[in-house]
Amino acid sequence: MRCPNCFAELPSPTAYCLHCGSRNALGCGLFIADNRIHLFFIGKHAEETLSFRLYEEESVRNTFEIIAERIHERRMDEVYISGISEELIENASEILRRVALAPISVTITNPFQSAEEFFKHLIEHVRTAKELKKVDIKPEEKIHGAHSTIIGGREGLKLIHKIATSEFVKKIVPGVIEAKGSALGGGVRFKLTRCDDRGNIRGLLIDGATVQEIHVVTTARNKEEGKVILKILRGLLEY
């Protein structure tokens, strides 16, 4: 296999090219079952699957350290994690964050019944995201609207700023602030709820008993692209 950019020899179709510095992997996913971990790399022209068997509890960290090396070798800065249960997914996410060799964004997905099913959805998601239009606007310049006040103080603004860093977000419009009858608890939270037919996203910023609508204008051209961006932004909020 040769690098599509400089034609240097590569050890795998998704390997990072040390000669020209080009990244040949578009996305990465990890699926964990009871005794096996599957690692997927989606390349520009091919996919690659690695499988690791977990023999005992002591081998889990060592296995994740090897996985972290494989991810770093391909210069991946984002990983999607799924598995057969929410507990396994959460544990895998925590361990991978601890052993990662470079800063990495971990996006947790819903459980899937099989690695094959997860991989199929991951390919569709990654390749769709690759085609999305991007904008080059400073995060602080994306916040607009008549309701310039953002509830939650510094924490509320921090959550809004997280999604403002996305290159798929064009504008964030703080909406009406409402006081509910009783506090919902959990401190300051930001929930992205759904996207409309044009691919724009509705969110709710919650601070105790106060709720504020947040409208996110994206680069999506339709609802399907909006759903992809919605998943990406939810991942940013979790990181």
SERO-4910 file (N, C-alpha, C, O; in steps of 0.05 Angstrom, whole numbers):
BEGIN
 pado doro    nc1    nc2    nc3   cac1   cac2   cac3    cc1    cc2    cc3    oc1    oc2    oc3
  Met    A     17    -24      0      0      0      0     18     25      0     37     26     15
  Arg    A     11     44    -17     26     69    -19      9     93    -12    -15     93    -15
  Cys    A     23    114     -1      9    138      6     -2    152    -19     12    155    -38
  Pro    A    -28    159    -19    -40    172    -42    -28    199    -48    -31    209    -71
  Asn    A    -14    211    -29     -3    238    -33     25    238    -44     32    252    -63
  Cys    A     43    221    -31     71    222    -40     81    194    -50    103    192    -59
  Phe    A     63    174    -49     69    147    -59     90    132    -43    101    112    -53
  Ala    A     95    141    -19    114    126     -1    100    101      8     75    100     10
  Glu    A    116     80     15    105     55     24     92     59     52    104     71     70
  Leu    A     68     48     55     54     49     81     50     21     92     45      2     77
  Pro    A     51     18    119     47     -9    131     18    -18    130     12    -42    132
  Ser    A     -1      1    127    -29     -6    125    -43     17    110    -33     39    108
  Pro    A    -67     11     99    -81     31     83    -90     56     99    -96     77     87
  Thr    A    -91     54    126   -100     78    141    -77     90    157    -81    108    174
  Ala    A    -52     82    151    -29     92    166    -23    121    160    -27    130    138
  Tyr    A    -12    135    180     -3    162    177     24    161    162     41    145    168
  Cys    A     27    179    142     51    179    126     72    196    139     69    220    142
  Leu    A     94    183    148    116    198    160    133    213    140    148    231    148
  His    A    130    207    115    145    221     94    134    248     87    148    268     86
  Cys    A    108    250     83     95    275     75     77    286     96     67    309     92
  Gly    A     72    271    117     55    282    139     25    281    133     10    296    146
  Ser    A     16    265    114    -12    263    108    -26    242    125    -15    221    130
  Arg    A    -50    248    134    -66    229    150    -84    214    131   -100    226    117
  Asn    A    -82    188    131    -98    171    113   -122    158    125   -136    143    112
  Ala    A   -126    163    151   -150    153    165   -169    177    169   -161    198    180
  Leu    A   -194    173    162   -214    194    165   -228    192    192   -237    213    203
  Gly    A   -231    168    203   -245    165    228   -237    139    242   -225    122    230
  Cys    A   -245    138    267   -237    115    284   -260    108    303   -274    125    314
  Gly    A   -265     82    306   -285     72    324   -276     48    340   -260     32    331
  Leu    A   -287     46    365   -280     24    382   -306     11    392   -324     25    401
  Phe    A   -307    -16    390   -330    -31    399   -321    -51    420   -303    -67    414
  Ile    A   -334    -51    443   -326    -70    464   -348    -89    471   -371    -81    475
  Ala    A   -341   -115    472   -359   -136    481   -348   -147    507   -330   -136    519
  Asp    A   -359   -170    516   -351   -181    542   -321   -189    542   -308   -185    562
  Asn    A   -312   -200    521   -284   -211    521   -268   -203    496   -248   -215    490
  Arg    A   -278   -183    481   -263   -175    457   -268   -146    451   -290   -135    455
  Ile    A   -247   -133    440   -250   -105    431   -243   -104    402   -223   -115    392
  His    A   -260    -90    387   -255    -86    358   -249    -56    354   -262    -39    364
  Leu    A   -227    -52    339   -218    -25    332   -221    -20    302   -209    -35    287
  Phe    A   -236      0    294   -240      5    266   -227     31    257   -228     52    271
  Phe    A   -214     31    234   -203     55    222   -216     58    194   -214     39    178
  Ile    A   -228     80    189   -240     86    163   -221    103    147   -216    126    154
  Gly    A   -211     93    125   -191    107    110   -203    121     86   -227    119     80
  Lys    A   -187    136     71   -196    150     48   -205    131     26   -223    136     11
  His    A   -191    108     24   -197     89      3   -203     61     13   -211     43     -3
  Ala    A   -200     56     39   -204     29     50   -209     31     80   -204     51     92
  Glu    A   -219      8     91   -223      6    119   -205    -15    131   -195    -32    117
  Glu    A   -200    -12    157   -182    -31    171   -194    -38    198   -204    -21    212
  Thr    A   -193    -64    204   -204    -74    230   -183    -89    245   -170   -106    235
  Leu    A   -180    -82    271   -162    -96    289   -179   -108    312   -198    -95    320
  Ser    A   -172   -131    321   -187   -145    342   -169   -153    364   -147   -163    360
  Phe    A   -178   -149    389   -162   -155    413   -179   -172    432   -202   -164    439
  Arg    A   -168   -194    441   -183   -211    460   -175   -204    488   -151   -201    494
  Leu    A   -195   -202    506   -190   -197    534   -191   -223    549   -212   -236    552
  Tyr    A   -168   -232    560   -167   -258    574   -174   -256    603   -186   -274    615
  Glu    A   -166   -234    616   -171   -231    644   -172   -201    651   -164   -184    634
  Glu    A   -180   -195    675   -184   -167    683   -157   -151    682   -157   -128    674
  Glu    A   -135   -165    689   -109   -151    689   -100   -143    661    -84   -125    658
  Ser    A   -111   -156    640   -101   -151    613   -116   -127    601   -108   -118    579
  Val    A   -137   -116    614   -153    -95    602   -136    -70    597   -136    -59    575
  Arg    A   -122    -60    617   -106    -36    614    -84    -39    593    -80    -21    577
  Asn    A    -71    -62    594    -50    -67    574    -61    -67    546    -48    -56    527
  Thr    A    -85    -78    542    -97    -78    516   -104    -50    507   -100    -43    484
  Phe    A   -115    -34    525   -121     -6    518    -96     10    512    -97     29    496
  Glu    A    -74      4    525    -49     18    519    -40     12    491    -30     30    477
  Ile    A    -44    -13    482    -37    -20    455    -56     -6    435    -48      4    414
  Ile    A    -82     -5    442   -102      8    425    -95     38    423    -97     49    401
  Ala    A    -87     50    445    -79     79    445    -55     83    426    -54    104    412
  Glu    A    -37     65    426    -14     67    407    -23     65    378    -14     81    361
  Arg    A    -41     47    372    -51     44    344    -66     69    336    -64     78    313
  Ile    A    -81     81    354    -96    106    348    -76    129    343    -80    144    324
  His    A    -56    131    360    -36    152    357    -20    149    331    -13    168    318
  Glu    A    -13    124    325      2    119    300    -12    130    275      1    137    256
  Arg    A    -39    131    276    -54    142    254    -62    171    258    -77    182    241
  Arg    A    -53    183    280    -57    211    286    -87    217    288    -96    239    280
  Met    A   -102    199    300   -130    203    304   -134    220    329   -122    215    350
  Asp    A   -150    241    327   -156    258    350   -185    256    360   -194    270    377
  Glu    A   -200    237    348   -227    232    356   -234    202    353   -226    190    333
  Val    A   -247    191    373   -255    163    373   -284    160    381   -293    172    400
  Tyr    A   -299    144    365   -326    138    372   -326    111    386   -314     92    377
  Ile    A   -340    110    409   -340     85    425   -368     74    428   -386     88    435
  Ser    A   -371     48    423   -396     34    427   -390      7    439   -367      0    444
  Gly    A   -411     -9    444   -408    -35    455   -435    -48    459   -455    -38    450
  Ile    A   -435    -70    473   -460    -85    477   -476    -75    501   -499    -83    505
  Ser    A   -463    -57    518   -477    -47    541   -466    -19    548   -443    -13    542
  Glu    A   -483     -3    561   -474     24    569   -452     23    589   -434     40    589
  Glu    A   -452      3    607   -431      0    627   -404     -5    613   -384      8    621
  Leu    A   -403    -23    594   -378    -28    580   -368     -4    565   -344      2    564
  Ile    A   -387     10    553   -380     34    537   -368     55    555   -347     67    549
  Glu    A   -380     61    578   -370     80    597   -342     73    607   -325     90    609
  Asn    A   -338     48    614   -312     39    624   -291     42    603   -269     51    609
  Ala    A   -297     34    578   -278     37    556   -271     66    552   -247     72    547
  Ser    A   -290     83    553   -285    112    549   -266    123    570   -248    138    564
  Glu    A   -271    116    596   -254    125    617   -225    116    615   -206    131    618
  Ile    A   -222     90    608   -195     79    606   -180     91    583   -157     98    585
  Leu    A   -194     94    560   -180    104    536   -171    133    541   -149    141    532
  Arg    A   -187    149    554   -180    177    560   -154    177    578   -137    195    574
  Arg    A   -152    158    596   -130    158    615   -104    150    601    -82    160    607
  Val    A   -105    131    582    -81    120    569    -74    133    543    -53    126    531
  Ala    A    -91    151    532    -86    163    506    -58    177    506    -51    189    526
  Leu    A    -44    175    484    -17    186    481    -18    215    472      3    228    472
  Ala    A    -41    225    465    -44    253    457    -72    261    463    -90    244    466
  Pro    A    -78    288    464   -106    297    469   -125    284    449   -120    284    425
  Ile    A   -147    273    459   -166    259    442   -194    264    451   -201    265    475
  Ser    A   -212    267    431   -240    271    436   -254    244    435   -251    230    415
  Val    A   -268    237    456   -282    211    457   -312    216    455   -324    229    472
  Thr    A   -325    205    435   -354    207    431   -367    181    437   -362    161    424
  Ile    A   -385    181    457   -399    156    465   -424    154    449   -440    173    447
  Thr    A   -429    130    438   -453    126    422   -472    107    437   -465     97    459
  Asn    A   -495    102    426   -513     82    438   -502     54    434   -486     49    416
  Pro    A   -510     35    451   -501      7    448   -512     -5    422   -533      3    412
  Phe    A   -496    -23    410   -504    -38    387   -503    -68    393   -488    -76    411
  Gln    A   -518    -84    378   -519   -112    384   -493   -126    373   -486   -148    383
  Ser    A   -480   -114    354   -456   -127    343   -437   -106    333   -444    -83    328
  Ala    A   -411   -114    331   -391    -96    321   -396    -89    291   -391    -67    283
  Glu    A   -406   -108    276   -412   -104    248   -433    -82    244   -431    -65    226
  Glu    A   -454    -83    261   -475    -63    259   -464    -35    266   -470    -16    252
  Phe    A   -448    -33    287   -435     -8    294   -417      3    272   -418     26    265
  Phe    A   -401    -15    260   -382     -7    240   -397      4    215   -388     23    203
  Lys    A   -419     -8    208   -435      1    186   -445     29    190   -443     46    172
  His    A   -456     35    214   -465     62    220   -442     82    222   -445    105    214
  Leu    A   -419     73    232   -396     90    235   -386     99    207   -379    123    204
  Ile    A   -384     81    189   -374     88    162   -392    109    149   -383    129    138
  Glu    A   -419    105    152   -438    124    140   -434    151    153   -435    172    140
  His    A   -431    152    180   -429    177    194   -403    191    187   -404    215    181
  Val    A   -381    177    187   -355    190    181   -353    200    153   -344    223    148
  Arg    A   -362    185    134   -361    194    106   -380    217    100   -374    234     84
  Thr    A   -403    217    113   -421    240    111   -409    265    123   -411    287    111
  Ala    A   -397    262    147   -385    285    160   -362    296    143   -357    321    144
  Lys    A   -348    279    128   -326    289    112   -336    307     90   -321    325     81
  Glu    A   -361    303     81   -372    319     59   -385    345     69   -393    362     53
  Leu    A   -388    348     95   -401    372    106   -386    398    100   -361    398    101
  Lys    A   -400    419     95   -388    445     91   -378    455    118   -390    450    139
  Lys    A   -356    470    117   -343    481    141   -341    511    139   -341    522    118
  Val    A   -340    524    163   -336    553    163   -312    560    180   -305    545    198
  Asp    A   -300    582    174   -277    592    189   -284    618    203   -278    640    194
  Ile    A   -298    615    226   -308    638    241   -299    634    270   -301    612    281
  Lys    A   -289    655    282   -281    653    310   -305    647    328   -327    657    323
  Pro    A   -302    629    348   -325    621    364   -340    644    377   -365    644    377
  Glu    A   -326    664    386   -339    687    399   -355    704    380   -373    719    388
  Glu    A   -350    701    354   -364    717    334   -389    702    324   -405    713    308
  Lys    A   -394    678    334   -417    662    325   -442    667    342   -464    659    335
  Ile    A   -439    680    365   -461    683    384   -476    709    377   -464    731    379
  His    A   -501    707    369   -517    730    360   -544    730    373   -550    713    390
  Gly    A   -561    750    366   -589    750    375   -595    772    394   -578    784    406
  Ala    A   -621    777    395   -631    799    413   -628    792    442   -623    809    459
  His    A   -630    766    448   -626    757    476   -597    750    481   -589    727    480
  Ser    A   -581    771    485   -552    767    487   -545    754    514   -523    744    517
  Thr    A   -563    756    534   -558    743    560   -558    713    557   -576    701    545
  Ile    A   -538    700    570   -537    671    571   -538    663    600   -521    671    616
  Ile    A   -557    646    607   -560    638    635   -537    619    643   -523    608    626
  Gly    A   -534    616    669   -514    597    679   -487    610    684   -468    596    691
  Gly    A   -485    636    680   -460    650    685   -436    639    668   -439    633    645
  Arg    A   -414    637    681   -389    628    667   -392    600    656   -382    594    635
  Glu    A   -406    582    672   -409    554    663   -427    552    639   -422    537    621
  Gly    A   -448    568    638   -466    568    615   -452    578    590   -455    566    569
  Leu    A   -436    599    593   -421    609    570   -400    589    561   -395    587    537
  Lys    A   -388    575    579   -368    554    573   -380    532    556   -368    523    536
  Leu    A   -405    524    563   -419    503    547   -425    512    519   -422    497    500
  Ile    A   -435    537    517   -441    548    491   -416    551    474   -416    545    450
  His    A   -394    559    487   -369    562    472   -359    535    461   -345    535    440
  Lys    A   -364    513    475   -355    487    466   -366    481    438   -351    473    421
  Ile    A   -392    485    434   -403    479    408   -396    500    387   -396    495    363
  Ala    A   -390    525    397   -382    546    379   -355    541    366   -349    552    345
  Thr    A   -339    523    378   -313    517    367   -316    499    342   -297    496    327
  Ser    A   -339    487    338   -343    469    315   -343    484    289   -356    505    286
  Glu    A   -329    473    270   -328    485    243   -354    480    227   -357    490    205
  Phe    A   -373    465    239   -399    461    226   -420    479    238   -444    477    230
  Val    A   -413    497    256   -432    516    268   -427    543    256   -405    554    258
  Lys    A   -448    555    245   -446    582    234   -454    604    253   -442    625    254
  Lys    A   -475    598    269   -486    619    286   -500    606    310   -512    584    307
  Ile    A   -498    618    333   -513    610    357   -530    633    367   -520    655    372
  Val    A   -556    628    369   -575    649    376   -588    642    403   -605    625    404
  Pro    A   -580    656    425   -593    652    451   -622    661    449   -628    682    438
  Gly    A   -641    645    459   -669    651    457   -682    660    483   -668    670    501
  Val    A   -708    656    485   -723    665    508   -716    650    533   -710    626    532
  Ile    A   -715    664    556   -709    653    582   -736    649    597   -751    668    599
  Glu    A   -740    625    607   -765    619    621   -758    607    649   -738    593    653
  Ala    A   -775    614    668   -772    603    695   -792    581    699   -816    586    698
  Lys    A   -783    557    705   -801    535    709   -810    534    739   -799    549    755
  Gly    A   -830    518    744   -841    517    771   -822    507    793   -823    517    815
  Ser    A   -805    489    786   -786    478    805   -759    472    792   -758    468    768
  Ala    A   -738    472    808   -712    467    797   -709    439    787   -719    420    800
  Leu    A   -696    436    764   -692    410    752   -668    395    764   -665    371    760
  Gly    A   -650    410    777   -627    397    790   -605    392    770   -608    394    746
  Gly    A   -581    384    781   -559    376    764   -541    399    756   -523    395    739
  Gly    A   -545    423    767   -528    445    760   -534    456    732   -556    452    722
  Val    A   -514    470    721   -518    481    694   -513    459    673   -493    446    673
  Arg    A   -533    455    655   -532    434    635   -540    445    608   -556    464    606
  Phe    A   -530    434    587   -537    442    560   -544    417    544   -528    399    540
  Lys    A   -570    415    536   -580    392    521   -586    400    493   -602    418    488
  Leu    A   -575    386    474   -582    389    446   -604    369    440   -599    345    442
  Thr    A   -628    379    432   -651    361    431   -657    349    404   -662    325    402
  Arg    A   -656    366    383   -664    356    357   -655    375    335   -647    398    341
  Cys    A   -657    366    310   -651    384    287   -676    386    270   -692    367    269
  Asp    A   -679    408    256   -703    412    238   -697    402    210   -675    391    205
  Asp    A   -715    407    192   -713    397    164   -690    411    149   -680    400    129
  Arg    A   -681    434    159   -659    448    146   -632    441    158   -611    451    149
  Gly    A   -632    424    179   -607    416    192   -598    434    214   -576    429    225
  Asn    A   -614    453    222   -607    470    245   -617    456    271   -635    440    270
  Ile    A   -604    463    293   -608    448    318   -619    465    340   -613    488    343
  Arg    A   -637    453    356   -649    466    379   -636    454    404   -633    430    407
  Gly    A   -630    472    423   -618    464    448   -632    477    471   -645    497    468
  Leu    A   -628    466    495   -638    478    520   -615    481    540   -602    461    547
  Leu    A   -611    506    549   -591    511    570   -607    513    596   -626    529    598
  Ile    A   -599    497    615   -615    494    640   -597    501    664   -575    492    667
  Asp    A   -608    519    681   -595    527    705   -615    527    728   -630    547    732
  Gly    A   -617    505    742   -637    503    763   -665    503    752   -672    485    736
  Ala    A   -681    523    760   -708    525    750   -710    543    725   -733    548    716
  Thr    A   -688    553    715   -688    571    692   -679    555    667   -659    541    667
  Val    A   -694    559    646   -688    545    620   -687    566    598   -704    584    596
  Gln    A   -667    563    580   -664    581    558   -661    565    532   -645    547    530
  Glu    A   -677    573    512   -674    560    486   -649    571    472   -643    595    473
  Ile    A   -634    553    459   -610    560    444   -614    549    416   -618    525    412
  His    A   -612    567    396   -616    559    368   -588    558    355   -573    578    355
  Val    A   -581    535    343   -555    532    330   -559    529    300   -571    510    290
  Val    A   -548    548    286   -549    548    256   -524    534    246   -502    542    252
  Thr    A   -528    512    231   -505    496    222   -500    498    192   -515    513    178
  Thr    A   -480    485    183   -474    485    154   -489    463    139   -486    460    115
  Ala    A   -506    448    153   -520    426    141   -539    436    119   -550    458    121
  Arg    A   -542    420     98   -560    427     76   -587    413     79   -606    420     65
  Asn    A   -590    394     97   -615    380    101   -615    366    129   -596    369    144
  Lys    A   -637    352    134   -640    340    161   -620    318    166   -610    315    188
  Glu    A   -614    303    145   -594    280    148   -567    291    156   -554    280    174
  Glu    A   -558    312    143   -532    324    151   -534    336    178   -515    336    194
  Gly    A   -557    348    185   -561    359    211   -559    339    233   -548    345    255
  Lys    A   -569    314    228   -566    293    248   -537    286    253   -530    280    276
  Val    A   -521    286    232   -493    280    235   -479    301    252   -464    295    270
  Ile    A   -485    327    247   -474    349    262   -484    348    291   -468    354    309
  Leu    A   -509    340    295   -520    338    322   -503    318    339   -497    323    362
  Lys    A   -496    295    327   -480    275    341   -452    287    347   -441    282    369
  Ile    A   -441    301    328   -414    313    332   -414    333    355   -397    333    372
  Leu    A   -435    350    356   -437    371    377   -442    358    404   -431    368    424
  Arg    A   -458    337    405   -462    323    431   -437    312    441   -432    312    465
  Gly    A   -420    302    423   -394    292    431   -376    314    443   -361    309    462
  Leu    A   -377    338    431   -362    360    442   -370    367    471   -353    373    488
  Leu    A   -396    366    476   -406    372    503   -398    351    523   -395    358    547
  Glu    A   -394    327    515   -386    305    533   -356    306    540   -348    295    560
  Tyr    A   -341    320    523   -311    319    526   -302    341    546   -278    343    552
***
